[in-house]
Amino acid sequence: MKKVGILILCLLMPMASAFAEQTKTLSAEVLWQIKRIGSPIVSPQGDHIIAAVTEYDIPEDKGTTQLWSFAKDGSGQRALTAKGLRASEPVFSPDGKTLAFVSKRDKDEAGQIYLLPMNGPGEAQRLTEVPGGVHGIKWVGEHIYFISRIFPGKDWEQMTEQLKANKDDKVSAHQWNALPYSNFDHWIDEERDAHVFRISAKGGDVEAVTQPLKKQLPRSSQNADSYDIDPSERWIAFNSNGSANQVDPKIDVFLAEIGSGKYENLTPNNQAPDREPKFSPDGKTLAFTRQLIHGFYGDTSRLVLFDMGKRSERVVTKDWDRSVSKYLWTPDSKGFYASIADVATNRIYYINAKNGKVRQVTNNTDFGKPSIAKDGTLVAANQSFIHPARVVKIDSRNGKITRLDSFNDDVLANVDMGTYESVTYKGYNGDDIQMWVHYPPGFDKTKKYPLMMLIHGGPHGAISDSFHYRWNAQTFSSWGYVTAWPNFHGSGSFGQKFTDSINPDWKNKSLEDIYKATDWFKNKGWIDSERLVAGGGSYGGYLSSIILGQKDNPFNALFIHAAVYNMYSQMAGDFAVHSTRFGSFWEKPEIYKSISPHYGAANFDTPTLVIHGQLDQRVPVGQGFELFRTLQTKGIESRMIYFPDENHWVLKPNNSIYWYGQVKDWVTRFAEPGGK
């Protein structure tokens, strides 16, 4: 009998194993097995499609990025760069025969430009030896242009010596005499300026482009969208601060003839940012985006065209209530393709340069920044809540897509993603609010499930139909929760009025939208009203802290990540909320007192998990410790998780897995998962 029992058990084990494989969920561990695909580019002739692909080694706790090539017909893919290194910012030569990219190899102290022939054997060859490294590369004509941060007045040899001296210096102090002092997760060195340079694709000396103008790129951040070169290589258009005020920079578009030593501010009369300059392929027109409200990053970005011959401008999308970004000219210079945030989905649109008429190309799921060839081949990355980014070719006439890669099919083959849908409910003042609802695998409407209310950050972004690695709703749902992502008042992609509706009152409309969303779920027969949890990060952490301060809030527990908790001490961040547009707290104290979460501390009584990272300069770590100390002082069950090596987000594999594990442990203690 024992032998029979053993035999039956042995027979059942493979079946059980197969069943387990079939029912695997999207755990945090699975998230880190997924290869992450960047925005693809297509060569000018349309015969090569390239994308950066990042994969992570969990035991080593690091990622590496390779460049991959994809067949135009979807028949195959191959790696172009070696595994174990990092490669980024691929750009093609005008003839499409050579690929330039940024990598740090061998004895490189910083990222340099490498060149790789597309047809034929051969290893990538280093082109530059720039002491401070390069980024933001473009290939125009005979030159490759790039950005580097330099010590003014020093040549490359002196730069090398200064960098070494700084590295060996035993004094760790930073010094600032003006803003900005930080951006997101790093300190900004006051001694170094960001400038555009160029080098012949054949090699040779590096030539300064913007440095002779004595006009640097924006200090806080800059990339390939911060400047552009016209096809003749005569002109450069670039972003810079148009005023001496570094507290509230006035980002303008400047135009200069390369080598002339002179520049012109094309946008002196607009106080809000003018960004993303791009020359048309025929060189006759310069496009850029424009916002109109200084101090409001969520303001609608309009597309502006500057006629290089007539020296006049016109706003192309002035009547369109959507923001233009991630755009590119069509090869015939007659229009643009762009990834547009539109009603919680990033869609590809065509914009007519002559009359501003727009045509929607894609519909469902999210598309990233497109790339187009002279023959009309249009490619982009496509993702949704249930599949990570893929490389796709898009039929510009009807939006039909052809997938070109096969990454992650093996990892996700046996993963049950559950399901999701978009719903609309009545929020503040009876306004329609869009919300994504995620259902756990095996969801059964005859049972009752706990609710996890997720509150997005920004606040002027929106949760779109995309695969999120840091806050993956399908991962949360896989634990046995119905998960909600409401795009409350203030969210982007629903028009200017809706986006600006919460300023300067960050609190009340969004709060009511969250409460109304919770009521919407309570009225569903498949939600257990006794098992409700909520949480969010950044502004989502702010609004979660506001909820914490409300009497009789409906949630059993909260988890709050990188929260703006004290509007006064947020002055320590890399930006101060509301101060530019509405005045600082000493000028308008009533605004800050009415919306700062810490004033609700008397009502705190909900168990709360607080999470923050030391490297967070957007919302400094003190905000998290203030909240935690307040909770502990009041005797409220709470937990503080501190990451000494993370910024506003949790980006390292093992830290991320730990983060998901802690959130899961916390919410399951107060709202048991699963249907009952």
C-alpha positions in Angstrom: 0.0 0.0 0.0 2.8 2.4 0.8 4.3 1.8 -2.7 1.0 2.6 -4.3 0.7 5.8 -2.3 4.1 6.8 -3.3 3.3 6.0 -6.9 0.1 8.0 -6.8 2.0 10.9 -5.2 4.7 10.8 -7.8 2.1 10.9 -10.6 0.3 13.8 -9.0 3.4 15.9 -8.5 4.0 16.7 -12.2 0.3 17.5 -12.5 0.5 19.8 -9.5 3.6 21.4 -10.9 1.9 22.0 -14.3 -1.1 23.4 -12.5 1.1 25.8 -10.5 2.7 27.0 -13.7 -0.7 27.6 -15.3 -1.8 29.7 -12.4 1.3 31.8 -11.8 0.5 35.4 -11.0 2.3 38.6 -11.8 4.5 38.7 -8.7 7.2 41.3 -8.0 9.7 38.6 -8.8 8.2 38.1 -12.2 8.2 41.9 -12.8 12.0 41.9 -12.5 12.4 39.0 -14.9 10.8 41.0 -17.6 13.0 42.7 -20.2 12.2 46.4 -20.5 12.1 47.8 -24.0 12.9 51.5 -24.7 11.5 53.7 -27.5 12.6 52.2 -30.9 14.1 54.2 -33.7 14.0 53.4 -37.4 16.8 54.3 -39.8 16.2 57.1 -42.4 15.9 54.5 -45.1 13.5 52.3 -43.1 15.7 49.2 -43.3 16.8 49.0 -39.6 14.8 49.3 -36.4 16.7 49.6 -33.1 15.7 49.6 -29.5 17.5 49.5 -26.2 16.5 46.5 -24.1 17.3 46.4 -20.3 17.3 43.2 -18.2 18.1 42.8 -14.6 20.2 40.4 -12.6 18.4 40.1 -9.2 21.3 38.4 -7.3 23.7 41.1 -8.6 21.0 43.8 -8.0 21.8 45.6 -11.3 20.7 45.9 -14.8 22.4 46.0 -18.2 21.2 47.4 -21.5 21.8 46.1 -25.0 20.8 47.5 -28.3 18.8 45.1 -30.4 17.9 45.2 -34.1 14.4 44.1 -35.3 13.4 42.9 -38.8 10.9 45.2 -40.4 8.5 42.3 -41.2 8.7 40.9 -37.7 10.7 37.9 -38.8 13.4 38.2 -36.2 15.6 40.1 -33.8 19.3 40.1 -32.9 21.6 41.8 -30.3 23.9 44.5 -31.6 25.9 45.2 -28.5 27.5 42.9 -26.0 25.7 41.6 -22.9 26.8 42.9 -19.5 27.4 46.5 -20.7 25.2 49.5 -20.9 24.2 51.1 -24.2 21.8 54.0 -24.7 20.6 56.9 -26.9 21.0 55.1 -30.3 20.9 57.5 -33.3 21.5 56.7 -37.0 23.8 58.4 -39.5 21.9 60.3 -42.2 22.6 57.4 -44.6 21.5 54.8 -42.1 24.8 52.8 -42.4 26.2 53.6 -39.0 24.7 53.6 -35.5 26.0 56.0 -32.8 25.2 55.4 -29.1 26.4 56.2 -25.7 28.3 53.6 -23.6 30.8 53.4 -20.8 33.4 50.7 -21.6 36.9 49.5 -20.8 38.6 52.5 -19.1 36.0 55.1 -19.7 35.4 57.3 -16.7 32.1 58.5 -18.1 29.8 57.7 -21.0 31.2 58.2 -24.5 30.0 58.0 -28.1 30.6 54.7 -29.9 30.0 54.0 -33.6 28.8 50.7 -35.0 28.5 49.8 -38.7 25.1 48.4 -39.5 26.1 46.3 -42.5 28.9 43.9 -42.0 31.1 42.6 -39.1 32.9 44.9 -36.8 33.0 46.0 -33.2 31.8 49.4 -32.0 34.6 51.9 -31.9 34.8 54.8 -29.5 34.6 58.2 -31.1 34.9 60.6 -28.1 37.1 61.1 -25.0 35.1 63.8 -23.2 36.2 64.1 -19.5 32.7 64.8 -18.2 31.0 62.3 -20.4 28.3 62.9 -23.0 24.5 62.7 -23.3 21.7 64.0 -25.6 23.4 62.9 -28.8 22.2 63.8 -32.4 23.7 63.0 -35.8 23.2 65.8 -38.3 25.1 66.0 -41.5 28.8 65.3 -41.0 28.8 65.8 -37.2 27.5 64.2 -34.1 26.3 66.7 -31.5 26.2 66.0 -27.8 25.7 67.7 -24.4 28.4 67.7 -21.7 28.7 69.5 -18.4 32.0 71.5 -18.2 34.0 73.7 -16.0 33.9 77.1 -17.8 37.2 78.3 -19.0 38.9 74.9 -18.8 40.1 72.8 -21.7 39.7 69.0 -21.8 43.0 68.3 -20.1 42.2 70.8 -17.4 38.8 69.3 -17.1 40.3 65.9 -16.5 42.6 67.2 -13.8 39.8 69.0 -12.1 37.5 66.0 -12.1 40.3 63.9 -10.6 41.1 66.5 -8.0 37.4 66.7 -7.0 37.2 62.9 -6.8 40.3 62.8 -4.6 39.3 65.7 -2.4 38.7 64.8 1.2 36.3 67.7 1.7 32.7 66.5 1.1 31.0 69.9 1.3 28.8 71.3 -1.5 28.5 75.1 -1.9 25.7 77.1 -3.6 25.3 80.8 -4.0 22.1 80.5 -6.0 19.4 78.0 -7.0 19.1 75.3 -8.2 20.9 73.0 -5.8 19.3 69.7 -6.7 17.2 67.9 -9.2 15.1 64.8 -8.5 17.9 62.7 -7.0 21.2 64.5 -7.4 23.0 67.6 -6.4 23.7 70.2 -9.1 27.3 71.2 -9.2 27.3 75.0 -9.3 30.7 75.1 -11.0 29.7 73.2 -14.1 27.6 74.3 -17.1 25.8 72.2 -19.6 26.7 73.0 -23.2 26.3 71.5 -26.7 29.4 70.3 -28.6 30.0 68.5 -31.8 32.6 66.2 -33.4 33.1 65.0 -36.9 31.7 61.5 -37.4 35.2 60.7 -38.8 36.8 61.8 -35.6 39.0 64.8 -34.7 38.7 67.7 -32.3 35.6 68.5 -30.4 34.1 71.9 -31.3 32.1 74.0 -28.8 28.7 75.1 -30.1 26.9 76.9 -27.3 29.8 77.7 -25.1 31.1 80.6 -27.2 27.6 82.1 -26.9 28.0 82.1 -23.1 24.5 80.7 -22.8 24.1 77.4 -21.1 21.3 74.8 -21.3 18.9 74.6 -18.4 20.8 73.8 -15.2 18.3 71.4 -13.7 18.1 68.9 -16.5 18.8 68.7 -20.2 18.6 66.0 -22.9 18.4 65.5 -26.7 15.0 67.4 -26.7 16.8 70.5 -25.3 18.3 71.5 -28.6 18.2 70.8 -32.3 20.4 71.4 -35.4 18.9 72.3 -38.8 19.8 69.9 -41.7 22.3 72.3 -43.2 24.1 72.5 -39.9 23.9 76.2 -40.0 21.6 76.8 -37.1 21.2 75.6 -33.6 18.0 76.1 -31.6 18.3 75.4 -27.9 16.6 75.9 -24.5 18.1 78.2 -21.9 16.9 80.4 -19.1 15.7 83.7 -20.5 16.1 85.6 -17.3 18.7 86.0 -14.5 16.2 84.5 -12.0 17.3 80.9 -11.2 14.6 80.4 -8.5 11.9 80.3 -11.1 13.7 79.8 -14.5 12.1 81.2 -17.6 12.8 78.5 -20.2 13.0 80.0 -23.7 14.0 78.9 -27.2 17.1 80.5 -28.5 18.4 80.5 -32.1 22.0 81.0 -33.1 24.0 80.6 -36.3 26.7 78.2 -35.4 30.1 79.9 -35.1 28.6 83.4 -35.2 28.9 84.1 -31.5 25.4 85.6 -31.5 22.0 84.3 -30.4 18.4 85.5 -30.5 15.7 84.7 -27.9 12.7 83.7 -30.0 10.3 83.6 -27.1 11.1 86.6 -24.8 7.5 87.6 -24.2 6.2 84.2 -22.8 6.9 83.7 -19.1 6.1 80.0 -19.2 8.3 77.3 -20.8 8.9 77.0 -24.5 10.6 73.6 -25.1 11.5 70.8 -27.5 12.8 72.7 -30.5 12.8 70.7 -33.7 13.8 71.8 -37.2 11.7 70.5 -40.2 13.5 68.2 -42.6 13.5 70.9 -45.2 15.0 73.4 -42.7 12.4 76.0 -43.4 10.5 75.8 -40.1 11.4 75.4 -36.4 8.8 73.8 -34.2 8.6 73.9 -30.4 6.1 73.5 -27.6 4.7 76.3 -25.5 2.9 76.5 -22.2 1.3 79.8 -21.1 1.0 79.6 -17.3 4.3 80.1 -15.5 4.6 77.8 -12.5 2.1 75.2 -13.7 3.8 72.2 -15.2 0.5 70.7 -16.1 -0.5 73.5 -18.4 -1.4 72.5 -22.0 1.6 72.4 -24.3 0.8 73.9 -27.6 2.7 73.3 -30.9 4.3 76.5 -32.3 5.9 76.9 -35.7 8.5 79.5 -36.4 9.1 80.4 -40.1 12.9 80.7 -40.6 12.5 82.8 -43.7 9.7 85.2 -42.6 10.8 85.2 -38.9 7.3 84.8 -37.8 5.5 82.3 -35.6 2.0 80.7 -35.4 0.4 78.4 -32.9 -0.8 75.3 -34.7 -2.8 73.6 -32.0 -4.3 76.6 -30.2 -7.8 75.2 -30.5 -6.9 71.6 -29.4 -7.3 70.9 -25.7 -4.5 68.3 -25.5 -0.8 68.7 -24.7 1.7 68.1 -27.5 4.9 66.3 -26.6 7.0 63.3 -27.8 6.5 64.6 -31.4 8.5 64.4 -34.6 8.3 65.9 -38.1 7.2 63.8 -41.0 9.9 63.4 -43.7 7.9 65.7 -46.1 7.8 68.5 -43.5 4.0 68.7 -43.8 3.1 67.5 -40.4 3.9 65.6 -37.2 3.3 62.3 -35.5 3.2 62.5 -31.7 2.3 60.4 -28.7 -0.6 62.4 -27.1 -2.0 61.8 -23.6 -5.7 61.6 -24.4 -8.4 60.5 -21.9 -6.0 58.3 -19.9 -4.5 56.7 -23.0 -1.3 57.7 -24.9 -2.3 57.6 -28.5 -0.5 58.3 -31.7 -1.9 61.4 -33.5 -1.1 63.0 -36.8 -1.0 66.9 -36.7 -1.2 68.8 -40.0 1.4 71.6 -40.0 -0.6 73.8 -42.3 -4.0 74.0 -40.7 -3.4 72.3 -37.3 -6.0 69.6 -37.9 -5.4 66.4 -35.9 -6.2 62.8 -36.8 -6.2 60.0 -34.3 -4.1 57.1 -35.5 -4.2 54.6 -32.7 -7.0 53.9 -30.2 -6.6 51.5 -27.3 -3.4 50.8 -25.2 -0.4 53.1 -24.8 2.1 54.2 -27.4 5.4 55.9 -26.7 7.4 58.4 -28.8 7.2 57.4 -32.5 10.0 57.2 -35.0 9.5 57.5 -38.8 11.6 56.7 -41.9 11.6 58.4 -45.3 9.5 55.6 -46.7 6.8 56.1 -44.1 7.7 53.2 -41.8 6.4 54.3 -38.4 7.5 52.5 -35.2 6.9 52.9 -31.5 6.8 51.0 -28.2 3.3 49.7 -27.3 2.1 48.6 -23.9 -0.9 48.0 -21.8 -1.8 47.1 -18.2 -1.5 43.4 -19.2 1.6 43.4 -21.4 4.9 45.2 -21.1 6.4 47.4 -23.9 6.7 45.8 -27.3 8.3 47.1 -30.5 5.6 47.6 -33.1 5.2 49.0 -36.6 2.1 51.2 -37.1 0.0 51.6 -40.2 -0.4 55.3 -40.2 -3.7 55.1 -42.2 -5.7 52.9 -39.8 -3.5 52.4 -36.7 -3.1 48.7 -37.3 0.0 47.4 -35.6 2.5 44.6 -36.3 4.6 43.4 -33.5 8.3 43.1 -34.3 9.8 41.6 -31.1 9.3 38.4 -29.1 10.7 39.5 -25.8 9.0 38.3 -22.5 6.7 35.7 -24.1 8.5 33.0 -22.2 8.3 34.8 -18.9 4.6 35.7 -19.3 3.4 32.5 -21.0 2.0 31.0 -17.8 1.1 34.3 -15.9 -2.5 34.9 -15.3 -2.8 38.7 -15.5 -6.4 38.9 -14.4 -8.6 41.5 -16.2 -9.2 45.2 -16.2 -11.7 47.8 -17.6 -12.3 51.5 -17.8 -15.4 52.8 -16.0 -16.9 56.3 -15.4 -18.5 57.4 -12.2 -19.7 60.7 -10.8 -17.2 62.6 -8.6 -16.9 66.1 -7.3 -19.8 68.3 -8.3 -21.3 65.4 -10.3 -18.4 65.5 -12.9 -17.6 62.4 -14.8 -14.4 60.7 -13.5 -12.6 58.0 -15.4 -11.2 55.1 -13.4 -9.4 51.9 -14.2 -10.6 48.8 -12.3 -8.4 45.7 -12.1 -9.8 42.3 -11.1 -7.8 39.5 -9.6 -7.2 36.3 -11.5 -10.2 34.0 -11.2 -12.5 36.9 -10.2 -16.0 35.6 -9.2 -18.8 38.2 -9.0 -20.7 35.9 -6.6 -18.0 36.5 -4.0 -16.9 39.6 -2.1 -13.4 41.0 -2.5 -11.4 43.6 -0.6 -10.7 46.9 -2.4 -7.3 48.5 -2.8 -7.7 52.2 -3.8 -4.6 53.5 -5.5 -4.0 57.2 -5.7 -1.7 58.4 -8.4 1.0 61.0 -8.2 1.6 64.2 -10.1 -1.0 65.4 -9.5 -1.2 66.5 -13.1 -0.3 63.3 -14.8 -2.8 60.5 -15.3 -2.8 56.7 -15.0 -2.9 55.4 -18.5 -3.2 52.0 -20.1 0.4 51.1 -19.5 2.5 48.5 -17.8 3.8 50.0 -14.5 6.8 48.4 -12.8 6.8 50.4 -9.5 3.1 50.4 -8.9 1.7 47.5 -10.9 -2.1 47.2 -10.4 -2.1 43.7 -11.7 0.5 42.7 -9.2 -1.6 44.2 -6.4 -4.7 42.5 -7.7 -2.9 39.1 -7.9 -2.8 39.2 -4.1 -6.6 38.9 -4.1 -7.8 42.6 -4.3 -9.9 44.5 -6.7 -7.7 47.4 -7.5 -8.7 50.9 -8.5 -6.9 53.7 -10.3 -9.2 56.8 -10.5 -8.1 59.8 -12.6 -9.5 62.4 -10.2 -9.7 66.1 -10.8 -6.3 67.5 -11.6 -5.3 64.5 -13.8 -3.9 65.3 -17.2 -5.2 64.2 -20.6 -8.8 65.4 -19.9 -8.4 69.0 -21.0 -7.0 72.2 -19.5 -10.0 73.0 -17.3 -10.1 69.6 -15.6 -6.3 69.6 -15.1 -6.2 73.1 -13.6 -9.3 72.6 -11.5 -7.4 71.7 -8.2 -5.1 74.7 -8.1 -4.3 76.0 -5.6 -6.7 73.8 -3.6 -4.9 70.5 -3.9 -7.2 69.0 -1.3 -10.9 69.0 -1.7 -11.9 68.1 -5.2 -9.5 65.2 -5.5 -10.4 64.0 -2.0 -14.1 63.9 -2.9 -13.3 62.0 -6.1 -11.6 59.3 -4.0 -14.5 59.1 -1.6 -17.0 58.9 -4.4 -15.0 56.2 -6.1 -15.0 54.3 -2.8 -18.8 54.7 -2.6 -19.1 53.4 -6.2 -17.3 50.2 -5.2 -19.3 49.9 -2.0 -22.4 49.7 -4.1 -21.1 46.7 -6.0 -22.2 43.3 -4.7 -18.6 41.9 -5.1 -16.9 44.4 -2.8 -16.6 43.8 0.9 -17.0 47.2 2.5 -15.3 46.0 5.6 -12.0 45.3 3.8 -10.8 48.6 2.3 -7.2 49.9 2.0 -5.7 52.8 0.1 -2.3 54.3 -0.7 -0.3 56.4 -3.1 3.1 58.0 -3.8 4.2 61.6 -4.1 1.0 63.6 -4.6 -0.8 60.3 -4.1 1.1 60.2 -0.8 -0.1 63.7 -0.1 -3.7 62.8 -0.7 -3.4 59.7 1.3 -2.0 61.9 4.2 -5.1 64.1 3.7 -7.3 61.1 4.0 -5.4 60.1 7.2 -6.5 63.4 8.7 -10.2 63.0 7.9 -12.5 61.9 10.6 -14.0 58.5 10.0 -12.2 57.8 6.7 -13.4 54.5 5.2 -10.1 52.7 5.0 -8.8 50.0 7.4 -5.2 51.0 6.6 -3.1 53.2 4.4 0.3 53.0 2.8 2.0 56.3 2.0 5.1 56.6 -0.2 7.2 59.8 -0.6 4.4 62.0 0.6 4.3 65.8 0.6 3.2 65.9 4.2 4.2 69.4 5.3 3.7 72.1 2.7 6.1 74.4 4.5 9.0 72.1 4.8 8.5 71.1 1.1 10.5 74.3 0.5 13.5 72.0 1.0 12.7 70.1 -2.2 13.9 70.8 -5.7 10.8 72.8 -6.3 8.3 74.5 -3.9 4.7 73.6 -4.6 2.5 76.7 -5.6 5.1 79.3 -4.7 5.8 80.5 -8.3 2.2 80.8 -9.3 0.3 81.6 -6.1 2.9 83.0 -3.8 5.0 81.6 -1.0 3.7 80.7 2.5 4.7 84.0 4.0 2.8 85.8 1.2 -0.3 83.5 1.2 -0.3 81.6 4.4 -4.0 80.8 4.2 -3.4 78.6 1.1 -0.8 76.4 2.8 -2.6 76.1 6.0 -5.8 75.0 4.3 -4.2 72.2 2.3 -1.2 71.0 4.3 -1.8 67.4 5.5 0.0 67.9 8.8 -2.8 70.2 10.1 -5.0 67.1 10.1 -2.8 65.3 12.6 -5.4 65.6 15.4 -7.7 63.2 13.5 -5.0 60.6 12.7 -6.3 57.1 13.8 -5.7 54.8 10.8 -2.8 52.3 10.8 -0.3 53.6 8.3 2.8 52.3 6.5 5.2 55.2 5.6 8.0 54.7 3.0 10.7 57.2 1.9 14.1 57.3 0.2 17.1 59.2 1.3 18.0 60.3 -2.3 14.6 61.9 -2.9 15.2 65.5 -3.7 11.7 66.0 -5.2 10.1 65.3 -1.8 12.9 65.3 0.8 13.1 62.4 3.2 12.2 64.5 6.2 8.6 64.6 5.1 8.3 60.8 5.7 10.0 61.0 9.1 7.7 63.9 10.2 4.7 61.8 9.3 6.0 58.7 11.1 7.0 60.6 14.2 3.5 62.2 14.4 1.9 58.7 14.0 4.1 57.2 16.7 3.6 60.2 19.1 -0.2 59.7 18.8 0.2 55.9 19.5 -1.1 54.9 16.1 0.0 51.6 14.7 2.6 52.5 12.0 5.7 51.4 10.3 8.5 53.4 8.7 10.5 51.9 5.8 13.6 53.9 4.8 15.7 53.3 1.8 19.2 54.9 2.1 20.0 54.3 -1.6 16.7 55.1 -3.4 15.2 58.3 -4.7 11.6 59.4 -5.2 11.0 55.9 -6.6 12.3 52.4 -5.6 14.4 51.4 -8.6 16.7 48.6 -7.5 15.5 45.0 -8.0 15.8 43.7 -4.4 14.6 46.9 -2.8 11.6 46.8 -5.1 10.8 43.2 -4.3 11.1 44.1 -0.6 8.8 47.1 -1.2 6.1 45.0 -2.7 6.5 42.4 0.1 6.1 45.0 2.8 3.1 46.6 1.2 1.5 43.2 0.8 2.2 42.3 4.4 0.7 45.6 5.6 -2.5 45.6 3.6 -3.2 41.9 4.3 -3.0 42.5 8.0 -5.9 44.9 7.8 -7.9 43.7 4.8 -7.7 39.9 4.2 -7.2 39.2 0.5 -9.4 37.0 -1.7 -13.0 36.4 -2.5 -15.4 35.1 0.2 
